Amino acid sequence: NAADTPTSTVPATSTLRSLRFASYFLGGYKHLLASGAKFWPSAGGIFDAHCNVASKLAAMKPYVVPFRSVYCSVPTLAEYQGRVEANDLILKSLNGAIVGLCHWSADPEKQVLGALDGCSVHAAPLNLNTALLPCVGLGLIRGVDRSRQCFYVLTPIAPEQLRNRAPNVLVRAGIQVPIECIFSGVHSEAFPYQSSDGLVSGIGDDMMKSRNAPIK
């Protein structure tokens, strides 16, 4: 029984969506309950007065993904591709967003990421149909570091799976991060900028870094 309440209520679709995403990024429904949050459909869905879900996510070790190692696909910004302001718009759109961690096995001559400016964000080609790309799983862009030119990504996907088919395309989802995953009220620090302990691993075309190695 998903709902820890005596009242039988049919949850709304949006409520179930929030439950699925929050559970997914925490590693499963049992981890959601272990955080101290409850699922009460009659009370509006996830009941988490102390922002336990957001705190758990903020404490997770993110993967570090260099700009140079991935293409970025933001369908709503396709018309800006090639313009001066495209980089800034893509970074702002991805920060704090849910993304698909996809793999594009194009011909080597078509993948020119390494030859491009490391400070640039590489927009996916307009003719790339991202809907057909294999998706390893979902990620949450926890932060964007412009000085180090990298994304910080949370995902429950095991490192072994990421090594087998390294994601090299981040596809922004058309859905918002559930409010339960974001600090609110007295917990006023915005989720995308919440600090972690600085331990990361790498995904993308670069070699995996150890979870025990700090960012340099």
Secondary structure as the mmCIF struct_conf table of DSSP 4:
data_model
#
loop_
_struct_conf.conf_type_id
_struct_conf.id
_struct_conf.beg_label_comp_id
_struct_conf.beg_label_asym_id
_struct_conf.beg_label_seq_id
_struct_conf.end_label_comp_id
_struct_conf.end_label_asym_id
_struct_conf.end_label_seq_id
BEND BEND1 THR A 5 THR A 7
HELX_LH_PP_P HELX_LH_PP_P1 VAL A 10 ALA A 12
HELX_RH_AL_P HELX_RH_AL_P1 THR A 13 LEU A 26
TURN_TY1_P TURN_TY1_P1 GLY A 27 GLY A 27
BEND BEND2 GLY A 28 GLY A 28
HELX_RH_AL_P HELX_RH_AL_P2 TYR A 29 ALA A 34
TURN_TY1_P TURN_TY1_P2 SER A 35 GLY A 36
STRN STRN1 LYS A 38 TRP A 40
HELX_RH_3T_P HELX_RH_3T_P1 PRO A 41 ALA A 43
TURN_TY1_P TURN_TY1_P3 GLY A 44 GLY A 44
STRN STRN2 GLY A 45 PHE A 47
TURN_TY1_P TURN_TY1_P4 ALA A 49 HIS A 50
HELX_RH_AL_P HELX_RH_AL_P3 ASN A 52 ALA A 59
BEND BEND3 MET A 60 MET A 60
HELX_LH_PP_P HELX_LH_PP_P2 LYS A 61 PRO A 62
STRN STRN3 TYR A 63 PRO A 66
HELX_RH_3T_P HELX_RH_3T_P2 PHE A 67 SER A 69
STRN STRN4 TYR A 71 SER A 73
HELX_RH_3T_P HELX_RH_3T_P3 PRO A 75 TYR A 80
TURN_TY1_P TURN_TY1_P5 GLN A 81 GLY A 82
BEND BEND4 ARG A 83 ARG A 83
TURN_TY1_P TURN_TY1_P6 VAL A 84 GLU A 85
HELX_RH_AL_P HELX_RH_AL_P4 ALA A 86 LEU A 94
TURN_TY1_P TURN_TY1_P7 ASN A 95 GLY A 96
STRN STRN5 ILE A 98 CYS A 102
HELX_RH_3T_P HELX_RH_3T_P4 PRO A 108 LYS A 110
HELX_RH_3T_P HELX_RH_3T_P5 LEU A 113 ALA A 115
BEND BEND5 LEU A 116 LEU A 116
TURN_TY1_P TURN_TY1_P8 GLY A 118 CYS A 119
BEND BEND6 SER A 120 SER A 120
STRN STRN6 HIS A 122 ALA A 123
HELX_LH_PP_P HELX_LH_PP_P3 ALA A 124 PRO A 125
TURN_TY1_P TURN_TY1_P9 LEU A 126 ASN A 127
HELX_RH_3T_P HELX_RH_3T_P6 THR A 130 LEU A 132
BEND BEND7 LEU A 133 LEU A 133
STRN STRN7 CYS A 135 ASP A 145
TURN_TY1_P TURN_TY1_P10 ARG A 146 GLN A 149
STRN STRN8 CYS A 150 LEU A 154
BEND BEND8 ILE A 157 ILE A 157
HELX_RH_AL_P HELX_RH_AL_P5 PRO A 159 ASN A 164
TURN_TY1_P TURN_TY1_P11 ARG A 165 ARG A 165
STRN STRN9 VAL A 169 ARG A 172
BEND BEND9 GLY A 174 ILE A 175
HELX_LH_PP_P HELX_LH_PP_P4 GLN A 176 PRO A 178
HELX_RH_3T_P HELX_RH_3T_P7 ILE A 179 CYS A 181
BEND BEND10 ILE A 182 ILE A 182
TURN_TY1_P TURN_TY1_P12 GLY A 185 VAL A 186
BEND BEND11 GLU A 189 GLU A 189
HELX_RH_3T_P HELX_RH_3T_P8 PHE A 191 TYR A 193
BEND BEND12 GLY A 198 GLY A 198
STRN STRN10 LEU A 199 LEU A 199
STRN STRN11 SER A 201 GLY A 202
BEND BEND13 GLY A 204 ASP A 206
HELX_LH_PP_P HELX_LH_PP_P5 MET A 207 SER A 210
TURN_TY1_P TURN_TY1_P13 ARG A 211 ASN A 212
BEND BEND14 ALA A 213 ALA A 213
STRN STRN12 PRO A 214 PRO A 214
#
